[in-house]
Amino acid sequence: MTKAARKSPPRAGLPLQERAELNSVETQEWLDSLAYVVADAGTRRAAELLEDLDHYAYFHGAPIEFKQTTPYINTIALEDQPEYPGDLELERKIRNIMRWNAVAMVVKANKKSEGIGGHLSTYASATELLEVGFNHFFRGHGAGQDRDLVFYQGHASPGVYARSFLEGRFDEARLNRFRRELSKEGEGLSSYPHPWLMPDYWEFPTVSMGLGPIQAIYQARFIKYLENRGLKPAGDAKVWAFLGDGEMDEPQSVGAIRFAAYENLDNLIFVLNANLQRLDGPVRANSKVIQEFEALFRGAGWNVIKVIWDSKWDELLQKDYNGHIVKRFEALVDGESQRYAAFGGKELREHFFNTPELKELIADWTDADLELLNRGGHDVHKVYAAYAAAIKHKGSPTIIIPRTVKGYGLGETAQARNVAHQVKKLEFDALKNLRDLLELPLTDEQVEHLDYYHPGADSPEVKYVQERRAALGGPIPARKVEYPKLDVPTGEFYEEFSRGSGERAVSTTMAAVSILSKLLRDKQVGKYIVPIVPDEARTFGMDALVPRIGIYSPRGQTYRPVDFGSLMAYKEAKDGQMLEEGITEDGAMSSWIAAGTAYAHHGVPTIPFYVFYSMFGMQRIGDLVWAAADQRARGFLLGATAGRTTLAGEGLQHQDGNSQLQAYVVPNLKVYDPAFAYELAVIFETGIQRMYVDGIDEFYYVTIDNENEQQPAMPDDGRTHEEIREGIIRGLYRFQRSANTGAKLRAQLLAGGPAMGAAQEAVKLLENYGVAADLWSVTSYKELHQDALLAQRHNMLHPLEAPRVPYVAQQLSQENAPGVLISVSDYVKLGADGLNGHLERKLWTLGTDGFGRSEAREELRDFFEVDARHVVLATLYALQRDGQVAGDVVAKAIADLGIDPEREAPVLR
């Protein structure tokens, strides 16, 4: 500010009109000056100048109000827009073909089978967004280390199938089996992206809202992890995630965006399809959802690119020197926008251009001209410019927010209507109108029959899409599994765990960490092991691994830790091996999925071990576990501090009695609850062999507890280790026989995991009542139950054959295991109860149904009636029901054992 300016008379004393005129002139002078700087020195210099002015104003007490958003216009100015590299007319024809075929596929499916479902409107809004990517950006497997990973909007699957049809990957018959995967005529097409159902095609399941965004973030991070650890050559691969604006209401959609910025994931690109509608209506009718997301992501440190208006609007914006249109844009709300998209040019003229200045701008425009004013997401020039800027951006992730119309081109039935998402059918007139709009050479009869349109294998359209894909590395989506088979440790490697722990008391959690530590040192597989913890390494006894393998950090360690110089010093490293994810089960599970699918996405067979509180894990990440199963993830989930009575003092929320049951429902998830270290070793050895050598698409949930006990050696009673190993993997084996072979009263006690101690004590107590009890270790009720169900199914379908006997029934036959059957578990009774009906006699079950309590272990086991005393009581009662003991024996035992028969059941308390 000059001295002359400081001495100017204060304008506050001027008349209002004169002051307003002075302000207007002054504002115009500043704008002219800025325009000169832009023209003469460029936009970067203009930005520097504005930043200096901002600092000056703040220092002198005139701070500019902070704004998280930029004006409601395109981020990339017209003059910065690159030239479009493709054949515009040919690409337009290709988009039209795919729009029609996607609609025909869904409508035909619903005519053939009423209510089969499918979605028309999402792909209609996203066609340009996807096609610009398919033709110019998304790199396939042939690009090697530069291959991109693409998360597609699940509801847009018909459009992706339509492109594969045009490319020659699917024929008409395959399209006709959309959502008819059980057809006897051949392979169908899954409703949404499902790698389990189409393992050579889809890579990521995305239709469970919110899981695509968080998984994309951790996939991008895992690429950096692989590169920094030298497991994958550095490349320029991008992770693209196509999302819906309504989907962003899911906490998982935005919960990890700050993490993405902190990790500097410039290999990550979100494309947020802002068609302004969710399933039932507008996303934010009373405001602007694009501005909301811009503020959110800019605040989190992302590079934000808005693609709001198409090229036709540029004509008006260039004429509007005084910024009247931009001001009108700022006043616009999404509910109003939807009316313009639904009702067109006349609505725009009457309600948008509603001031004298705006009316003047369109004075020579017809309603037909106004109809051409479109949203930026449907303009390939604008979309290409945004994508080109995104792949060049360095230092942070990018989100592109294109504004589109839901149901674009589908006419009055669907375009921009509240019902758009649920539209699955179009009437004949609507279909004819669509055909005409798309300029396709289909007769009315072909339209009525919903014929697909394919221009022919030698047509310019087909050759173009094939050439573009060839140039970008081949067709996508495509899932290819090619990875080096591992030379995994076996036999002697695990021998030390078969010998037991001697006098040393060790929990199964400690044993698991010991096995993991040994695997990390193995020369063949060690580098592929990926330990993952959600800020609980010390709780789970993994802190000793930190100074040895380091915690992964893309920044390395830029500070000296407070425990520097100690043996257990906290160590972060750019090539660190452990992923310490902080307090986020969803984030840690997304990391596990990225590691567990690296064999397919990157040809790197990483073996993830995610260790977490079992209660929090399965309750919080159930949907992500299902997604992991769908995409054929491999690895180990370790539910630590498992069981409802082992985590002393923690109470209701921390105590886990149900994770085994929650894990049961996932078809390809193996579920184990080992009691001993040698069982753990067998499970780990077998799992690694099956997943990474045999190539079986399964993964493992293994519960481990925190109760220190002397670990026994594997039984040495005449059986071979292979026989015992088979029992461990199949779910059941006899741990010890009763020494009292002459007893008349017999029982078979089944226990696993944390309940084993109570069963072992009960064996001794039962001797006081003349009962000889054998003890069985149940490592997996799921394995036993699934085997029994398969035997039952086979017998039902083959009534003339000798019936198959389930493994559990063979082991627990009266001949092999005489007496009553009693199961005690630290989980709910339903897990063991599933075996009833598959055995010769009833299995009596004890379990921990009910809420937890803040107490010590002994008191908790008494409360849940799973301690040794209640095992004894259950055994004697079963013998009474079997007619082998009198009721007074049971009554005496109740008194002897100090059990209160009138106490309320724990499930009710």
RORONU-254379 format. One line per 3 residues: their letters; for each residue x, y, z of C-alpha. Coordinates in steps of 0.05 Angstrom, whole numbers. Example, Ala and Ser with C-alpha at 12.3 -4.5 7.8 and 13.67 -1.06 7.14 Angstrom:
2
AS = 246,-90,156  273,-21,143 $
***
This chain:
909
MTK = 0,0,0  29,67,-20  34,129,26 $
AAR = -15,165,-20  -65,110,-11  -58,113,65 $
KSP = -74,188,64  -136,181,21  -199,205,55 $
PRA = -239,147,87  -293,125,39  -339,110,97 $
GLP = -359,183,96  -380,182,23  -453,177,2 $
LQE = -477,105,-7  -484,110,-82  -417,142,-91 $
RAE = -384,91,-47  -415,34,-86  -390,63,-151 $
LNS = -320,72,-123  -320,0,-98  -343,-25,-167 $
VET = -288,14,-203  -236,-9,-154  -258,-82,-160 $
QEW = -255,-78,-236  -184,-49,-233  -161,-106,-190 $
LDS = -194,-156,-237  -162,-123,-297  -94,-125,-263 $
LAY = -102,-199,-248  -125,-212,-320  -61,-178,-344 $
VVA = -18,-222,-299  -53,-285,-324  -44,-265,-396 $
DAG = 27,-241,-389  58,-288,-337  9,-347,-333 $
TRR = -36,-377,-281  20,-401,-236  46,-331,-227 $
AAE = -25,-306,-215  -33,-358,-160  33,-337,-128 $
LLE = 10,-265,-128  -57,-281,-96  -21,-322,-43 $
DLD = 24,-263,-27  -36,-218,-22  -70,-268,24 $
HYA = -9,-269,70  -5,-193,70  -79,-186,87 $
YFH = -74,-235,144  -12,-201,173  -47,-133,171 $
GAP = -110,-157,205  -154,-168,144  -154,-244,138 $
IEF = -192,-273,79  -246,-321,100  -223,-392,91 $
KQT = -262,-431,38  -257,-505,29  -289,-500,-39 $
TPY = -274,-466,-104  -326,-435,-150  -378,-482,-179 $
INT = -343,-487,-246  -294,-535,-279  -227,-540,-245 $
IAL = -190,-544,-312  -198,-480,-352  -215,-484,-426 $
EDQ = -147,-457,-446  -113,-513,-406  -154,-568,-437 $
PEY = -111,-616,-479  -131,-637,-549  -173,-700,-550 $
PGD = -132,-757,-580  -187,-803,-603  -235,-808,-662 $
LEL = -293,-768,-634  -346,-791,-683  -327,-863,-680 $
ERK = -325,-862,-605  -393,-830,-603  -421,-887,-645 $
IRN = -387,-938,-600  -418,-906,-538  -486,-907,-570 $
IMR = -479,-981,-587  -460,-998,-516  -515,-956,-486 $
WNA = -566,-994,-527  -538,-1063,-514  -534,-1050,-439 $
VAM = -607,-1029,-438  -628,-1088,-483  -592,-1137,-438 $
VVK = -628,-1115,-375  -697,-1105,-405  -693,-1172,-441 $
ANK = -673,-1207,-377  -734,-1179,-341  -781,-1197,-398 $
KSE = -755,-1268,-396  -759,-1273,-320  -802,-1222,-285 $
GIG = -764,-1188,-228  -695,-1215,-245  -670,-1144,-235 $
GHL = -613,-1104,-263  -598,-1030,-269  -602,-983,-329 $
STY = -590,-914,-301  -521,-919,-269  -486,-939,-333 $
ASA = -527,-888,-372  -496,-835,-328  -425,-864,-329 $
TEL = -416,-884,-402  -369,-827,-421  -331,-834,-356 $
LEV = -317,-907,-370  -307,-902,-444  -254,-848,-440 $
GFN = -218,-894,-392  -225,-956,-434  -202,-921,-497 $
HFF = -145,-879,-470  -124,-894,-398  -139,-961,-366 $
RGH = -78,-1006,-378  -85,-1081,-381  -41,-1140,-363 $
GAG = 4,-1128,-424  28,-1063,-393  67,-1104,-342 $
QDR = 85,-1064,-279  44,-1006,-305  -21,-1046,-306 $
DLV = -78,-1009,-273  -129,-1036,-224  -200,-1012,-235 $
FYQ = -257,-1014,-185  -321,-1007,-226  -387,-982,-200 $
GHA = -425,-1046,-186  -491,-1023,-216  -456,-1005,-281 $
SPG = -439,-1078,-296  -487,-1083,-357  -446,-1029,-392 $
VYA = -381,-1065,-379  -411,-1129,-406  -436,-1091,-467 $
RSF = -365,-1068,-482  -338,-1139,-476  -392,-1160,-526 $
LEG = -369,-1107,-576  -297,-1128,-566  -316,-1200,-582 $
RFD = -304,-1229,-512  -378,-1247,-502  -429,-1270,-553 $
EAR = -504,-1255,-555  -520,-1320,-519  -477,-1300,-460 $
LNR = -511,-1232,-456  -578,-1267,-456  -556,-1303,-393 $
FRR = -547,-1238,-354  -567,-1256,-282  -581,-1328,-305 $
ELS = -517,-1362,-282  -550,-1429,-271  -573,-1436,-342 $
KEG = -560,-1504,-373  -545,-1469,-439  -477,-1443,-416 $
EGL = -441,-1392,-373  -481,-1333,-349  -463,-1263,-326 $
SSY = -465,-1245,-253  -508,-1188,-230  -449,-1147,-207 $
PHP = -373,-1153,-205  -361,-1220,-170  -292,-1253,-178 $
WLM = -318,-1316,-145  -370,-1325,-200  -328,-1298,-258 $
PDY = -256,-1312,-236  -224,-1296,-304  -261,-1230,-312 $
WEF = -278,-1189,-249  -223,-1170,-200  -260,-1132,-145 $
PTV = -330,-1139,-116  -356,-1068,-109  -432,-1068,-103 $
SMG = -432,-1071,-27  -431,-996,-19  -370,-964,12 $
LGP = -324,-1025,7  -296,-1004,-61  -268,-937,-37 $
IQA = -232,-963,24  -205,-1024,-12  -180,-981,-69 $
IYQ = -141,-938,-20  -107,-997,12  -94,-1031,-55 $
ARF = -58,-967,-78  -19,-967,-13  0,-1040,-20 $
IKY = 29,-1027,-89  75,-976,-57  91,-1027,-2 $
LEN = 110,-1080,-52  153,-1031,-91  188,-1004,-29 $
RGL = 203,-1074,-5  230,-1096,-72  177,-1149,-83 $
KPA = 151,-1113,-145  189,-1070,-194  169,-997,-190 $
GDA = 119,-977,-243  67,-925,-260  6,-967,-244 $
KVW = -56,-930,-221  -115,-953,-180  -180,-925,-208 $
AFL = -243,-927,-166  -310,-908,-196  -358,-889,-142 $
GDG = -428,-861,-134  -445,-797,-98  -499,-832,-57 $
EMD = -448,-886,-38  -406,-834,-3  -455,-834,55 $
EPQ = -425,-900,76  -372,-888,131  -323,-935,95 $
SVG = -326,-891,33  -293,-832,68  -264,-863,131 $
AIR = -194,-874,103  -186,-813,56  -139,-777,104 $
FAA = -96,-840,107  -91,-839,31  -65,-767,32 $
YEN = -17,-782,90  12,-839,50  20,-793,-12 $
LDN = -18,-843,-55  -10,-807,-122  -24,-874,-155 $
LIF = -97,-870,-132  -153,-837,-172  -225,-834,-148 $
VLN = -277,-818,-201  -339,-797,-162  -398,-801,-210 $
ANL = -441,-743,-184  -507,-757,-218  -538,-724,-157 $
QRL = -583,-784,-142  -581,-843,-96  -630,-901,-96 $
DGP = -692,-864,-74  -681,-793,-96  -632,-734,-92 $
VRA = -568,-742,-53  -567,-670,-27  -628,-635,-57 $
NSK = -621,-572,-16  -547,-560,-29  -492,-582,-77 $
VIQ = -462,-650,-64  -403,-635,-109  -383,-576,-65 $
EFE = -391,-619,-3  -343,-672,-31  -294,-619,-55 $
ALF = -290,-590,15  -284,-659,47  -229,-684,1 $
RGA = -190,-618,-4  -191,-614,72  -163,-685,75 $
GWN = -106,-666,28  -130,-693,-39  -122,-662,-107 $
VIK = -194,-646,-129  -215,-638,-201  -287,-617,-215 $
VIW = -318,-632,-282  -385,-597,-277  -403,-563,-343 $
DSK = -394,-586,-414  -363,-548,-472  -428,-514,-493 $
WDE = -427,-475,-427  -359,-448,-446  -392,-405,-499 $
LLQ = -433,-370,-446  -378,-366,-394  -332,-332,-444 $
KDY = -385,-280,-460  -401,-269,-386  -345,-220,-368 $
NGH = -381,-198,-304  -390,-267,-276  -466,-270,-273 $
IVK = -468,-343,-293  -417,-363,-240  -459,-326,-188 $
RFE = -521,-364,-212  -482,-429,-207  -466,-413,-135 $
ALV = -540,-404,-120  -559,-469,-153  -580,-529,-111 $
DGE = -582,-601,-134  -657,-608,-129  -663,-551,-178 $
SQR = -610,-582,-223  -650,-646,-229  -710,-608,-257 $
YAA = -667,-580,-313  -640,-649,-329  -710,-677,-330 $
FGG = -748,-622,-366  -696,-591,-411  -687,-524,-447 $
KEL = -754,-492,-431  -744,-503,-357  -674,-474,-361 $
REH = -699,-411,-397  -755,-399,-347  -719,-414,-282 $
FFN = -644,-414,-290  -634,-354,-335  -678,-313,-290 $
TPE = -645,-244,-286  -640,-189,-339  -565,-201,-345 $
LKE = -574,-277,-355  -632,-267,-403  -587,-221,-444 $
LIA = -534,-275,-450  -583,-323,-484  -623,-272,-522 $
DWT = -608,-305,-589  -612,-377,-563  -670,-424,-578 $
DAD = -696,-477,-530  -661,-527,-575  -596,-490,-563 $
LEL = -608,-492,-489  -621,-567,-492  -547,-574,-512 $
LNR = -524,-545,-446  -502,-608,-411  -464,-633,-351 $
GGH = -389,-642,-356  -388,-716,-343  -421,-728,-411 $
DVH = -368,-688,-449  -308,-731,-468  -264,-669,-477 $
KVY = -275,-649,-405  -268,-720,-378  -204,-733,-418 $
AAY = -174,-668,-392  -189,-688,-320  -160,-758,-328 $
AAA = -98,-731,-363  -87,-682,-305  -99,-736,-253 $
IKH = -47,-786,-280  5,-730,-282  -8,-705,-212 $
KGS = 45,-722,-160  47,-723,-85  -25,-737,-66 $
PTI = -86,-777,-88  -135,-747,-137  -210,-746,-137 $
IIP = -246,-727,-201  -318,-705,-190  -356,-706,-256 $
RTV = -428,-681,-257  -474,-728,-296  -547,-744,-305 $
KGY = -574,-809,-277  -611,-847,-332  -580,-801,-385 $
GLG = -614,-813,-452  -667,-860,-424  -724,-811,-434 $
ETA = -781,-789,-390  -784,-857,-355  -716,-851,-322 $
QAR = -674,-791,-339  -661,-751,-275  -723,-780,-243 $
NVA = -726,-802,-170  -744,-872,-193  -684,-876,-241 $
HQV = -644,-926,-200  -700,-977,-198  -720,-974,-271 $
KKL = -709,-1042,-303  -758,-1038,-361  -773,-990,-417 $
EFD = -837,-992,-458  -835,-1000,-533  -842,-925,-548 $
ALK = -786,-908,-500  -742,-961,-533  -757,-932,-602 $
NLR = -741,-863,-577  -676,-889,-549  -658,-923,-614 $
DLL = -671,-858,-651  -631,-817,-602  -573,-865,-609 $
ELP = -580,-867,-685  -577,-942,-690  -599,-980,-754 $
LTD = -650,-1024,-718  -721,-1036,-745  -782,-1029,-701 $
EQV = -787,-1104,-701  -715,-1111,-677  -729,-1059,-623 $
EHL = -791,-1097,-600  -750,-1161,-598  -695,-1125,-560 $
DYY = -642,-1147,-610  -571,-1128,-593  -534,-1086,-643 $
HPG = -465,-1109,-666  -435,-1075,-727  -393,-1136,-746 $
ADS = -324,-1163,-729  -292,-1123,-786  -329,-1058,-773 $
PEV = -291,-994,-756  -323,-993,-687  -300,-1062,-668 $
KYV = -230,-1053,-697  -224,-987,-660  -241,-1015,-590 $
QER = -196,-1074,-602  -138,-1031,-626  -146,-984,-567 $
RAA = -145,-1041,-517  -86,-1073,-552  -48,-1007,-546 $
LGG = -64,-1004,-472  -43,-1074,-455  -102,-1119,-471 $
PIP = -175,-1128,-451  -203,-1110,-383  -234,-1129,-337 $
ARK = -189,-1190,-335  -165,-1230,-276  -102,-1271,-289 $
VEY = -70,-1314,-236  4,-1322,-250  53,-1325,-193 $
PKL = 114,-1366,-173  96,-1428,-132  129,-1423,-65 $
DVP = 177,-1473,-35  141,-1474,32  171,-1502,97 $
TGE = 143,-1569,120  157,-1625,169  220,-1610,210 $
FYE = 208,-1535,206  148,-1543,253  177,-1601,294 $
EFS = 194,-1559,355  121,-1542,366  103,-1616,367 $
RGS = 148,-1626,428  109,-1579,474  134,-1522,517 $
GER = 160,-1563,576  155,-1525,641  143,-1459,606 $
AVS = 72,-1432,605  54,-1406,537  -12,-1380,507 $
TTM = -34,-1400,438  -26,-1326,419  48,-1331,439 $
AAV = 54,-1396,401  24,-1364,339  73,-1306,343 $
SIL = 131,-1355,352  110,-1393,288  101,-1327,252 $
SKL = 170,-1304,275  201,-1368,249  165,-1361,183 $
LRD = 193,-1290,176  264,-1318,182  253,-1372,129 $
KQV = 295,-1359,67  241,-1381,19  176,-1351,45 $
GKY = 200,-1301,97  199,-1241,51  127,-1257,30 $
IVP = 99,-1257,101  59,-1194,116  43,-1185,190 $
IVP = -15,-1137,201  -39,-1107,267  -89,-1052,284 $
DEA = -48,-1017,338  -44,-1077,385  25,-1107,372 $
RTF = 44,-1106,445  -23,-1135,467  -12,-1194,421 $
GMD = 62,-1203,439  86,-1179,370  128,-1121,394 $
ALV = 192,-1162,391  182,-1166,315  183,-1090,307 $
PRI = 258,-1077,314  274,-1138,271  228,-1128,211 $
GIY = 206,-1056,220  139,-1022,211  127,-1000,140 $
SPR = 128,-925,129  137,-892,60  174,-836,97 $
GQT = 221,-882,134  238,-859,204  252,-784,207 $
YRP = 257,-780,282  294,-815,340  243,-856,379 $
VDF = 238,-847,454  262,-919,465  322,-910,419 $
GSL = 380,-956,440  336,-1008,473  328,-1079,446 $
MAY = 254,-1066,432  263,-998,399  205,-974,356 $
KEA = 228,-978,284  195,-950,222  227,-962,154 $
KDG = 212,-951,81  223,-1026,70  190,-1045,136 $
QML = 151,-1110,133  97,-1102,186  35,-1062,171 $
EEG = 15,-1026,235  -52,-996,215  -73,-957,276 $
ITE = -141,-964,307  -180,-985,246  -206,-1055,236 $
DGA = -235,-1036,168  -169,-1007,146  -129,-1066,171 $
MSS = -176,-1115,137  -171,-1076,72  -96,-1082,78 $
WIA = -104,-1157,90  -147,-1162,27  -95,-1125,-14 $
AGT = -40,-1172,11  -85,-1233,5  -100,-1218,-69 $
AYA = -31,-1196,-90  -19,-1265,-120  -72,-1249,-172 $
HHG = -63,-1174,-181  13,-1170,-181  38,-1241,-186 $
VPT = 68,-1235,-116  44,-1289,-68  45,-1250,-4 $
IPF = 19,-1287,57  -18,-1239,105  -27,-1253,179 $
YVF = -76,-1203,208  -79,-1207,284  -137,-1172,319 $
YSM = -184,-1175,377  -230,-1231,356  -293,-1197,382 $
FGM = -279,-1131,346  -255,-1165,283  -313,-1208,261 $
QRI = -366,-1161,288  -338,-1100,252  -310,-1128,188 $
GDL = -361,-1180,168  -377,-1147,102  -303,-1140,85 $
VWA = -292,-1213,102  -347,-1232,53  -314,-1187,1 $
AAD = -248,-1222,14  -282,-1289,1  -313,-1263,-63 $
QRA = -246,-1240,-91  -211,-1305,-72  -165,-1274,-21 $
RGF = -115,-1320,14  -82,-1315,82  -94,-1320,156 $
LLG = -141,-1280,201  -120,-1291,274  -174,-1275,325 $
ATA = -132,-1261,386  -155,-1260,459  -211,-1306,435 $
GRT = -265,-1337,477  -315,-1306,523  -279,-1322,588 $
TLA = -205,-1312,572  -199,-1237,570  -204,-1225,645 $
GEG = -233,-1159,668  -251,-1131,600  -326,-1143,602 $
LQH = -383,-1147,554  -355,-1112,493  -287,-1146,490 $
QDG = -306,-1218,505  -317,-1261,444  -366,-1318,445 $
NSQ = -392,-1313,374  -336,-1299,323  -332,-1373,306 $
LQA = -405,-1372,288  -398,-1308,248  -340,-1337,210 $
YVV = -378,-1401,197  -424,-1369,145  -368,-1351,95 $
PNL = -365,-1412,48  -291,-1413,32  -267,-1391,101 $
KVY = -235,-1447,142  -250,-1437,216  -207,-1466,271 $
DPA = -203,-1459,347  -138,-1495,367  -123,-1510,440 $
FAY = -49,-1526,432  13,-1499,398  24,-1562,356 $
ELA = -47,-1556,329  -32,-1485,308  31,-1507,272 $
VIF = -7,-1561,234  -61,-1511,213  -10,-1460,189 $
ETG = 31,-1512,152  -30,-1542,118  -61,-1474,102 $
IQR = 1,-1447,69  9,-1511,29  -63,-1511,5 $
MYV = -67,-1437,-12  1,-1422,-41  24,-1488,-69 $
DGI = -40,-1524,-87  -73,-1459,-107  -138,-1469,-70 $
DEF = -180,-1406,-62  -194,-1407,12  -171,-1370,73 $
YYV = -167,-1384,148  -197,-1355,211  -159,-1382,271 $
TID = -177,-1362,342  -120,-1357,392  -125,-1342,466 $
NEN = -83,-1305,518  -83,-1356,575  -13,-1380,591 $
EQQ = -10,-1456,601  42,-1510,593  36,-1532,521 $
PAM = 33,-1609,514  70,-1649,463  31,-1681,406 $
PDD = 3,-1747,433  50,-1806,428  3,-1864,440 $
GRT = 15,-1910,381  -18,-1866,329  26,-1834,276 $
HEE = 33,-1759,273  -1,-1761,205  -63,-1792,237 $
IRE = -65,-1737,289  -51,-1684,237  -110,-1709,196 $
GII = -155,-1704,257  -131,-1632,270  -148,-1610,200 $
RGL = -213,-1648,195  -235,-1619,261  -231,-1673,315 $
YRF = -183,-1724,345  -177,-1761,411  -128,-1723,455 $
QRS = -125,-1774,512  -158,-1838,533  -181,-1851,604 $
ANT = -134,-1895,643  -194,-1928,677  -211,-1978,623 $
GAK = -253,-2021,670  -303,-1968,690  -376,-1982,676 $
LRA = -394,-1908,666  -363,-1878,605  -362,-1808,575 $
QLL = -331,-1772,517  -313,-1699,531  -304,-1653,471 $
AGG = -268,-1587,480  -228,-1537,440  -190,-1473,449 $
PAM = -199,-1439,516  -248,-1492,541  -196,-1547,540 $
GAA = -172,-1532,611  -241,-1541,641  -249,-1607,604 $
QEA = -182,-1633,629  -200,-1616,701  -269,-1648,692 $
VKL = -236,-1714,670  -204,-1718,739  -266,-1696,778 $
LEN = -309,-1748,742  -266,-1804,770  -297,-1787,838 $
YGV = -364,-1809,809  -338,-1872,776  -339,-1842,706 $
AAD = -282,-1855,658  -278,-1799,608  -238,-1795,544 $
LWS = -218,-1725,521  -225,-1702,449  -196,-1639,419 $
VTS = -245,-1604,372  -206,-1557,328  -264,-1540,281 $
YKE = -338,-1550,289  -347,-1520,220  -304,-1573,187 $
LHQ = -342,-1628,224  -410,-1598,208  -395,-1585,134 $
DAL = -369,-1657,126  -432,-1684,159  -478,-1642,114 $
LAQ = -442,-1666,52  -450,-1738,74  -524,-1726,88 $
RHN = -533,-1695,20  -498,-1752,-15  -541,-1804,21 $
MLH = -605,-1767,4  -586,-1765,-70  -562,-1837,-72 $
PLE = -614,-1877,-33  -594,-1943,-64  -522,-1939,-42 $
APR = -492,-1956,25  -497,-1891,65  -435,-1851,78 $
VPY = -417,-1840,151  -392,-1770,169  -322,-1765,198 $
VAQ = -349,-1741,265  -397,-1799,269  -341,-1848,254 $
QLS = -297,-1820,308  -353,-1815,360  -387,-1881,345 $
QEN = -409,-1921,406  -357,-1974,389  -299,-1924,383 $
APG = -322,-1875,435  -370,-1908,485  -413,-1869,534 $
VLI = -447,-1802,534  -423,-1744,492  -409,-1676,525 $
SVS = -383,-1614,490  -356,-1553,526  -339,-1490,487 $
DYV = -319,-1419,503  -367,-1398,447  -442,-1401,439 $
KLG = -473,-1470,442  -500,-1467,371  -433,-1484,340 $
ADG = -430,-1552,374  -505,-1563,371  -500,-1567,295 $
LNG = -472,-1637,302  -536,-1663,334  -573,-1704,282 $
HLE = -508,-1729,251  -488,-1774,309  -514,-1840,337 $
RKL = -533,-1806,402  -545,-1738,430  -488,-1689,441 $
WTL = -499,-1648,504  -470,-1578,496  -443,-1525,543 $
GTD = -426,-1456,518  -422,-1382,533  -489,-1356,510 $
GFG = -502,-1286,539  -466,-1221,552  -397,-1218,582 $
RSE = -377,-1190,650  -318,-1153,679  -288,-1209,720 $
ARE = -231,-1259,728  -229,-1323,688  -252,-1371,742 $
ELR = -312,-1329,760  -330,-1319,686  -329,-1394,674 $
DFF = -373,-1406,734  -420,-1351,710  -427,-1381,640 $
EVD = -430,-1452,669  -371,-1477,628  -322,-1492,684 $
ARH = -302,-1562,704  -358,-1568,756  -411,-1556,703 $
VVL = -378,-1604,655  -383,-1657,710  -456,-1639,722 $
ATL = -473,-1643,648  -439,-1711,643  -476,-1740,703 $
YAL = -542,-1712,678  -531,-1743,609  -517,-1809,643 $
QRD = -582,-1802,683  -621,-1788,619  -587,-1850,590 $
GQV = -612,-1891,649  -543,-1905,676  -545,-1866,741 $
AGD = -600,-1846,789  -624,-1775,799  -598,-1772,870 $
VVA = -527,-1780,843  -537,-1718,802  -569,-1681,861 $
KAI = -511,-1700,906  -461,-1675,854  -497,-1608,851 $
ADL = -489,-1601,926  -417,-1628,926  -396,-1580,871 $
GID = -429,-1519,903  -474,-1505,844  -535,-1461,856 $
PER = -593,-1495,820  -638,-1433,826  -589,-1385,795 $
EAP = -616,-1349,733  -588,-1374,667  -530,-1331,642 $
VLR = -564,-1319,575  -619,-1282,612  -574,-1239,655 $
***
